[in-house]
Amino acid sequence: DHRCAVFLGPVNWFTAEQLTALGMQHEYKDRGIRPERLTLSESHSGHCVVVKSNPSGYFQETRLIHVTHGFELNVIHRGLRVLSPKTPVSISIDRIPD
């Protein structure tokens, strides 16, 4: 549930449609993903392009636009450097270690 996820700290909330468009959907439902599990990587075959990116403590906060569908997303993710505008990126979700 979105309210519970936000109560516990920063979370990226994606609709089922957004997840499908991003190539991350395994079930047809909305999903919250914690910033420490989300990684943006430069990729010419990525689904999104960076609009702007700002450091936010340990994380980066990045505004993206989906290349095909045109929707915009704000994501909080791990990152060692700020991504430049117009950089194509792919989004990946890291597994939680066993």
N, CA, C and O atoms as a GROMACS GRO file, in nm:
protein
  392
    1ASP      N    1   0.085  -0.118   0.000
    1ASP     CA    2   0.000   0.000   0.000
    1ASP      C    3   0.090   0.125   0.000
    1ASP      O    4   0.188   0.130   0.074
    2HIS      N    5   0.057   0.221  -0.080
    2HIS     CA    6   0.137   0.342  -0.099
    2HIS      C    7   0.154   0.420   0.031
    2HIS      O    8   0.265   0.463   0.062
    3ARG      N    9   0.048   0.438   0.107
    3ARG     CA   10   0.058   0.515   0.232
    3ARG      C   11   0.154   0.451   0.331
    3ARG      O   12   0.233   0.521   0.394
    4CYS      N   13   0.149   0.321   0.345
    4CYS     CA   14   0.240   0.251   0.437
    4CYS      C   15   0.385   0.262   0.389
    4CYS      O   16   0.475   0.284   0.469
    5ALA      N   17   0.406   0.248   0.259
    5ALA     CA   18   0.541   0.256   0.204
    5ALA      C   19   0.602   0.393   0.229
    5ALA      O   20   0.718   0.401   0.270
    6VAL      N   21   0.527   0.499   0.207
    6VAL     CA   22   0.576   0.635   0.228
    6VAL      C   23   0.603   0.661   0.376
    6VAL      O   24   0.698   0.731   0.411
    7PHE      N   25   0.520   0.606   0.462
    7PHE     CA   26   0.538   0.622   0.605
    7PHE      C   27   0.674   0.567   0.651
    7PHE      O   28   0.735   0.620   0.743
    8LEU      N   29   0.720   0.461   0.586
    8LEU     CA   30   0.845   0.396   0.625
    8LEU      C   31   0.968   0.461   0.562
    8LEU      O   32   1.080   0.420   0.592
    9GLY      N   33   0.951   0.560   0.477
    9GLY     CA   34   1.065   0.630   0.418
    9GLY      C   35   1.047   0.652   0.269
    9GLY      O   36   0.941   0.621   0.214
   10PRO      N   37   1.150   0.707   0.204
   10PRO     CA   38   1.139   0.738   0.061
   10PRO      C   39   1.108   0.612  -0.021
   10PRO      O   40   1.162   0.505   0.004
   11VAL      N   41   1.020   0.629  -0.117
   11VAL     CA   42   0.985   0.517  -0.204
   11VAL      C   43   0.948   0.571  -0.342
   11VAL      O   44   0.888   0.678  -0.354
   12ASN      N   45   0.984   0.497  -0.444
   12ASN     CA   46   0.941   0.528  -0.580
   12ASN      C   47   0.816   0.447  -0.606
   12ASN      O   48   0.817   0.324  -0.592
   13TRP      N   49   0.708   0.513  -0.642
   13TRP     CA   50   0.581   0.442  -0.665
   13TRP      C   51   0.553   0.443  -0.814
   13TRP      O   52   0.542   0.548  -0.876
   14PHE      N   53   0.540   0.323  -0.871
   14PHE     CA   54   0.515   0.307  -1.014
   14PHE      C   55   0.379   0.242  -1.034
   14PHE      O   56   0.341   0.150  -0.961
   15THR      N   57   0.306   0.288  -1.135
   15THR     CA   58   0.181   0.222  -1.172
   15THR      C   59   0.216   0.098  -1.254
   15THR      O   60   0.328   0.086  -1.305
   16ALA      N   61   0.122   0.007  -1.266
   16ALA     CA   62   0.144  -0.114  -1.346
   16ALA      C   63   0.178  -0.077  -1.490
   16ALA      O   64   0.262  -0.141  -1.552
   17GLU      N   65   0.112   0.026  -1.543
   17GLU     CA   66   0.137   0.069  -1.681
   17GLU      C   67   0.279   0.123  -1.697
   17GLU      O   68   0.346   0.095  -1.797
   18GLN      N   69   0.326   0.201  -1.598
   18GLN     CA   70   0.462   0.254  -1.605
   18GLN      C   71   0.564   0.140  -1.598
   18GLN      O   72   0.660   0.138  -1.674
   19LEU      N   73   0.543   0.046  -1.507
   19LEU     CA   74   0.634  -0.068  -1.495
   19LEU      C   75   0.642  -0.148  -1.624
   19LEU      O   76   0.750  -0.190  -1.665
   20THR      N   77   0.528  -0.169  -1.688
   20THR     CA   78   0.526  -0.242  -1.814
   20THR      C   79   0.604  -0.166  -1.921
   20THR      O   80   0.684  -0.225  -1.993
   21ALA      N   81   0.582  -0.035  -1.931
   21ALA     CA   82   0.652   0.047  -2.030
   21ALA      C   83   0.802   0.051  -2.004
   21ALA      O   84   0.880   0.065  -2.098
   22LEU      N   85   0.842   0.038  -1.878
   22LEU     CA   86   0.984   0.040  -1.841
   22LEU      C   87   1.048  -0.098  -1.849
   22LEU      O   88   1.168  -0.112  -1.827
   23GLY      N   89   0.969  -0.200  -1.881
   23GLY     CA   90   1.021  -0.335  -1.891
   23GLY      C   91   1.049  -0.400  -1.757
   23GLY      O   92   1.130  -0.492  -1.749
   24MET      N   93   0.983  -0.354  -1.650
   24MET     CA   94   1.007  -0.405  -1.516
   24MET      C   95   0.887  -0.478  -1.457
   24MET      O   96   0.893  -0.517  -1.340
   25GLN      N   97   0.781  -0.496  -1.531
   25GLN     CA   98   0.658  -0.550  -1.473
   25GLN      C   99   0.654  -0.701  -1.482
   25GLN      O  100   0.672  -0.759  -1.590
   26HIS      N  101   0.630  -0.766  -1.369
   26HIS     CA  102   0.612  -0.910  -1.365
   26HIS      C  103   0.470  -0.948  -1.327
   26HIS      O  104   0.423  -1.057  -1.360
   27GLU      N  105   0.402  -0.858  -1.258
   27GLU     CA  106   0.263  -0.878  -1.219
   27GLU      C  107   0.189  -0.751  -1.257
   27GLU      O  108   0.250  -0.644  -1.265
   28TYR      N  109   0.061  -0.761  -1.279
   28TYR     CA  110  -0.016  -0.643  -1.319
   28TYR      C  111  -0.070  -0.570  -1.198
   28TYR      O  112  -0.190  -0.572  -1.171
   29LYS      N  113   0.022  -0.504  -1.126
   29LYS     CA  114  -0.020  -0.423  -1.012
   29LYS      C  115   0.082  -0.313  -0.989
   29LYS      O  116   0.197  -0.323  -1.033
   30ASP      N  117   0.039  -0.208  -0.920
   30ASP     CA  118   0.129  -0.098  -0.886
   30ASP      C  119   0.233  -0.149  -0.786
   30ASP      O  120   0.212  -0.248  -0.716
   31ARG      N  121   0.348  -0.078  -0.782
   31ARG     CA  122   0.456  -0.130  -0.698
   31ARG      C  123   0.543  -0.016  -0.646
   31ARG      O  124   0.573   0.079  -0.718
   32GLY      N  125   0.584  -0.028  -0.521
   32GLY     CA  126   0.679   0.065  -0.462
   32GLY      C  127   0.818   0.004  -0.463
   32GLY      O  128   0.834  -0.114  -0.434
   33ILE      N  129   0.917   0.085  -0.497
   33ILE     CA  130   1.056   0.038  -0.500
   33ILE      C  131   1.141   0.137  -0.421
   33ILE      O  132   1.141   0.257  -0.450
   34ARG      N  133   1.212   0.088  -0.321
   34ARG     CA  134   1.297   0.172  -0.238
   34ARG      C  135   1.417   0.223  -0.318
   34ARG      O  136   1.468   0.153  -0.406
   35PRO      N  137   1.462   0.346  -0.290
   35PRO     CA  138   1.573   0.406  -0.364
   35PRO      C  139   1.701   0.322  -0.362
   35PRO      O  140   1.775   0.320  -0.461
   36GLU      N  141   1.728   0.252  -0.253
   36GLU     CA  142   1.851   0.173  -0.246
   36GLU      C  143   1.849   0.052  -0.339
   36GLU      O  144   1.953  -0.009  -0.362
   37ARG      N  145   1.733   0.017  -0.391
   37ARG     CA  146   1.721  -0.096  -0.484
   37ARG      C  147   1.713  -0.052  -0.629
   37ARG      O  148   1.715  -0.136  -0.719
   38LEU      N  149   1.705   0.078  -0.655
   38LEU     CA  150   1.686   0.129  -0.790
   38LEU      C  151   1.815   0.188  -0.844
   38LEU      O  152   1.879   0.271  -0.778
   39THR      N  153   1.853   0.147  -0.963
   39THR     CA  154   1.975   0.196  -1.027
   39THR      C  155   1.943   0.246  -1.168
   39THR      O  156   1.872   0.180  -1.243
   40LEU      N  157   1.996   0.363  -1.202
   40LEU     CA  158   1.988   0.415  -1.338
   40LEU      C  159   2.124   0.398  -1.402
   40LEU      O  160   2.226   0.432  -1.343
   41SER      N  161   2.126   0.344  -1.522
   41SER     CA  162   2.252   0.323  -1.594
   41SER      C  163   2.242   0.386  -1.732
   41SER      O  164   2.140   0.376  -1.799
   42GLU      N  165   2.351   0.451  -1.773
   42GLU     CA  166   2.354   0.505  -1.909
   42GLU      C  167   2.339   0.391  -2.007
   42GLU      O  168   2.408   0.289  -1.996
   43SER      N  169   2.248   0.407  -2.103
   43SER     CA  170   2.222   0.301  -2.200
   43SER      C  171   2.154   0.360  -2.323
   43SER      O  172   2.048   0.422  -2.312
   44HIS      N  173   2.215   0.342  -2.437
   44HIS     CA  174   2.156   0.395  -2.560
   44HIS      C  175   2.026   0.324  -2.597
   44HIS      O  176   1.947   0.376  -2.676
   45SER      N  177   2.004   0.206  -2.539
   45SER     CA  178   1.879   0.134  -2.564
   45SER      C  179   1.781   0.151  -2.448
   45SER      O  180   1.682   0.078  -2.439
   46GLY      N  181   1.808   0.246  -2.358
   46GLY     CA  182   1.723   0.268  -2.241
   46GLY      C  183   1.586   0.322  -2.278
   46GLY      O  184   1.567   0.380  -2.386
   47HIS      N  185   1.491   0.304  -2.188
   47HIS     CA  186   1.353   0.348  -2.210
   47HIS      C  187   1.333   0.496  -2.182
   47HIS      O  188   1.235   0.555  -2.226
   48CYS      N  189   1.426   0.558  -2.108
   48CYS     CA  190   1.406   0.696  -2.061
   48CYS      C  191   1.526   0.784  -2.094
   48CYS      O  192   1.635   0.737  -2.125
   49VAL      N  193   1.500   0.916  -2.085
   49VAL     CA  194   1.604   1.017  -2.102
   49VAL      C  195   1.598   1.108  -1.980
   49VAL      O  196   1.489   1.141  -1.932
   50VAL      N  197   1.714   1.148  -1.930
   50VAL     CA  198   1.723   1.235  -1.814
   50VAL      C  199   1.680   1.376  -1.851
   50VAL      O  200   1.725   1.432  -1.951
   51VAL      N  201   1.591   1.434  -1.770
   51VAL     CA  202   1.554   1.575  -1.783
   51VAL      C  203   1.646   1.657  -1.693
   51VAL      O  204   1.705   1.756  -1.737
   52LYS      N  205   1.658   1.614  -1.568
   52LYS     CA  206   1.752   1.676  -1.474
   52LYS      C  207   1.778   1.578  -1.361
   52LYS      O  208   1.698   1.490  -1.333
   53SER      N  209   1.894   1.596  -1.296
   53SER     CA  210   1.932   1.508  -1.186
   53SER      C  211   2.002   1.591  -1.080
   53SER      O  212   2.085   1.676  -1.111
   54ASN      N  213   1.966   1.566  -0.954
   54ASN     CA  214   2.022   1.641  -0.842
   54ASN      C  215   2.064   1.547  -0.731
   54ASN      O  216   1.996   1.448  -0.705
   55PRO      N  217   2.178   1.577  -0.666
   55PRO     CA  218   2.213   1.497  -0.549
   55PRO      C  219   2.113   1.522  -0.437
   55PRO      O  220   2.065   1.634  -0.418
   56SER      N  221   2.083   1.417  -0.364
   56SER     CA  222   1.992   1.428  -0.250
   56SER      C  223   2.047   1.340  -0.138
   56SER      O  224   1.991   1.236  -0.106
   57GLY      N  225   2.158   1.385  -0.079
   57GLY     CA  226   2.224   1.305   0.023
   57GLY      C  227   2.292   1.186  -0.041
   57GLY      O  228   2.366   1.200  -0.138
   58TYR      N  229   2.268   1.067   0.014
   58TYR     CA  230   2.327   0.943  -0.037
   58TYR      C  231   2.271   0.908  -0.175
   58TYR      O  232   2.334   0.836  -0.252
   59PHE      N  233   2.152   0.958  -0.205
   59PHE     CA  234   2.082   0.923  -0.329
   59PHE      C  235   2.087   1.038  -0.430
   59PHE      O  236   2.133   1.148  -0.400
   60GLN      N  237   2.039   1.008  -0.549
   60GLN     CA  238   2.017   1.108  -0.653
   60GLN      C  239   1.867   1.117  -0.675
   60GLN      O  240   1.796   1.016  -0.667
   61GLU      N  241   1.818   1.235  -0.704
   61GLU     CA  242   1.679   1.251  -0.744
   61GLU      C  243   1.682   1.294  -0.890
   61GLU      O  244   1.738   1.398  -0.923
   62THR      N  245   1.620   1.214  -0.976
   62THR     CA  246   1.630   1.236  -1.119
   62THR      C  247   1.491   1.242  -1.182
   62THR      O  248   1.405   1.159  -1.154
   63ARG      N  249   1.473   1.341  -1.268
   63ARG     CA  250   1.350   1.355  -1.347
   63ARG      C  251   1.376   1.291  -1.482
   63ARG      O  252   1.472   1.325  -1.551
   64LEU      N  253   1.288   1.198  -1.521
   64LEU     CA  254   1.302   1.125  -1.647
   64LEU      C  255   1.180   1.145  -1.735
   64LEU      O  256   1.071   1.175  -1.686
   65ILE      N  257   1.200   1.127  -1.864
   65ILE     CA  258   1.087   1.121  -1.957
   65ILE      C  259   1.100   0.991  -2.035
   65ILE      O  260   1.209   0.958  -2.084
   66HIS      N  261   0.989   0.918  -2.047
   66HIS     CA  262   0.990   0.793  -2.123
   66HIS      C  263   0.991   0.827  -2.271
   66HIS      O  264   0.909   0.906  -2.319
   67VAL      N  265   1.084   0.768  -2.344
   67VAL     CA  266   1.106   0.802  -2.484
   67VAL      C  267   0.984   0.771  -2.571
   67VAL      O  268   0.945   0.853  -2.655
   68THR      N  269   0.923   0.655  -2.553
   68THR     CA  270   0.811   0.612  -2.638
   68THR      C  271   0.677   0.666  -2.592
   68THR      O  272   0.599   0.716  -2.673
   69HIS      N  273   0.649   0.655  -2.462
   69HIS     CA  274   0.517   0.689  -2.409
   69HIS      C  275   0.504   0.834  -2.365
   69HIS      O  276   0.393   0.884  -2.349
   70GLY      N  277   0.616   0.903  -2.344
   70GLY     CA  278   0.613   1.045  -2.311
   70GLY      C  279   0.581   1.081  -2.168
   70GLY      O  280   0.578   1.200  -2.135
   71PHE      N  281   0.556   0.983  -2.079
   71PHE     CA  282   0.526   1.020  -1.941
   71PHE      C  283   0.655   1.056  -1.868
   71PHE      O  284   0.763   1.010  -1.904
   72GLU      N  285   0.641   1.140  -1.765
   72GLU     CA  286   0.756   1.182  -1.686
   72GLU      C  287   0.752   1.116  -1.549
   72GLU      O  288   0.645   1.089  -1.495
   73LEU      N  289   0.870   1.090  -1.494
   73LEU     CA  290   0.886   1.026  -1.364
   73LEU      C  291   0.989   1.101  -1.283
   73LEU      O  292   1.089   1.148  -1.337
   74ASN      N  293   0.967   1.111  -1.155
   74ASN     CA  294   1.071   1.153  -1.061
   74ASN      C  295   1.111   1.027  -0.987
   74ASN      O  296   1.027   0.960  -0.927
   75VAL      N  297   1.240   0.994  -0.990
   75VAL     CA  298   1.287   0.875  -0.919
   75VAL      C  299   1.401   0.912  -0.826
   75VAL      O  300   1.483   0.998  -0.856
   76ILE      N  301   1.404   0.845  -0.713
   76ILE     CA  302   1.513   0.857  -0.617
   76ILE      C  303   1.589   0.725  -0.627
   76ILE      O  304   1.529   0.618  -0.618
   77HIS      N  305   1.721   0.733  -0.646
   77HIS     CA  306   1.798   0.613  -0.674
   77HIS      C  307   1.941   0.628  -0.623
   77HIS      O  308   1.986   0.737  -0.588
   78ARG      N  309   2.010   0.514  -0.620
   78ARG     CA  310   2.152   0.517  -0.586
   78ARG      C  311   2.228   0.576  -0.705
   78ARG      O  312   2.188   0.558  -0.820
   79GLY      N  313   2.335   0.645  -0.676
   79GLY     CA  314   2.417   0.699  -0.784
   79GLY      C  315   2.539   0.770  -0.730
   79GLY      O  316   2.531   0.844  -0.632
   80LEU      N  317   2.650   0.749  -0.795
   80LEU     CA  318   2.773   0.811  -0.752
   80LEU      C  319   2.795   0.947  -0.817
   80LEU      O  320   2.875   1.027  -0.769
   81ARG      N  321   2.725   0.972  -0.927
   81ARG     CA  322   2.741   1.100  -0.995
   81ARG      C  323   2.607   1.146  -1.051
   81ARG      O  324   2.517   1.066  -1.075
   82VAL      N  325   2.597   1.275  -1.072
   82VAL     CA  326   2.476   1.333  -1.127
   82VAL      C  327   2.473   1.304  -1.277
   82VAL      O  328   2.572   1.325  -1.347
   83LEU      N  329   2.360   1.257  -1.326
   83LEU     CA  330   2.344   1.228  -1.468
   83LEU      C  331   2.312   1.357  -1.545
   83LEU      O  332   2.233   1.439  -1.499
   84SER      N  333   2.373   1.373  -1.660
   84SER     CA  334   2.352   1.493  -1.742
   84SER      C  335   2.218   1.488  -1.814
   84SER      O  336   2.171   1.380  -1.850
   85PRO      N  337   2.155   1.605  -1.836
   85PRO     CA  338   2.032   1.608  -1.914
   85PRO      C  339   2.054   1.547  -2.053
   85PRO      O  340   2.163   1.557  -2.110
   86LYS      N  341   1.949   1.484  -2.104
   86LYS     CA  342   1.945   1.418  -2.235
   86LYS      C  343   2.022   1.286  -2.240
   86LYS      O  344   2.038   1.228  -2.347
   87THR      N  345   2.070   1.238  -2.125
   87THR     CA  346   2.138   1.109  -2.120
   87THR      C  347   2.034   0.997  -2.125
   87THR      O  348   1.943   0.996  -2.042
   88PRO      N  349   2.045   0.903  -2.220
   88PRO     CA  350   1.953   0.789  -2.221
   88PRO      C  351   1.991   0.692  -2.109
   88PRO      O  352   2.109   0.661  -2.089
   89VAL      N  353   1.891   0.643  -2.038
   89VAL     CA  354   1.916   0.552  -1.925
   89VAL      C  355   1.819   0.436  -1.923
   89VAL      O  356   1.708   0.443  -1.975
   90SER      N  357   1.865   0.329  -1.862
   90SER     CA  358   1.778   0.217  -1.830
   90SER      C  359   1.766   0.210  -1.678
   90SER      O  360   1.854   0.255  -1.606
   91ILE      N  361   1.656   0.154  -1.633
   91ILE     CA  362   1.629   0.143  -1.490
   91ILE      C  363   1.634  -0.004  -1.453
   91ILE      O  364   1.576  -0.088  -1.521
   92SER      N  365   1.705  -0.034  -1.345
   92SER     CA  366   1.707  -0.173  -1.298
   92SER      C  367   1.677  -0.178  -1.149
   92SER      O  368   1.703  -0.083  -1.075
   93ILE      N  369   1.622  -0.291  -1.107
   93ILE     CA  370   1.588  -0.312  -0.968
   93ILE      C  371   1.684  -0.419  -0.915
   93ILE      O  372   1.691  -0.530  -0.969
   94ASP      N  373   1.758  -0.386  -0.809
   94ASP     CA  374   1.850  -0.482  -0.749
   94ASP      C  375   1.772  -0.576  -0.657
   94ASP      O  376   1.680  -0.535  -0.588
   95ARG      N  377   1.812  -0.701  -0.659
   95ARG     CA  378   1.751  -0.800  -0.570
   95ARG      C  379   1.794  -0.775  -0.426
   95ARG      O  380   1.902  -0.723  -0.400
   96ILE      N  381   1.708  -0.812  -0.335
   96ILE     CA  382   1.744  -0.807  -0.195
   96ILE      C  383   1.825  -0.934  -0.166
   96ILE      O  384   1.779  -1.044  -0.195
   97PRO      N  385   1.945  -0.919  -0.107
   97PRO     CA  386   2.026  -1.039  -0.080
   97PRO      C  387   1.955  -1.134   0.017
   97PRO      O  388   1.883  -1.091   0.107
   98ASP      N  389   1.978  -1.262  -0.004
   98ASP     CA  390   1.919  -1.364   0.085
   98ASP      C  391   1.990  -1.367   0.218
   98ASP      O  392   1.954  -1.447   0.305
   0.00000   0.00000   0.00000
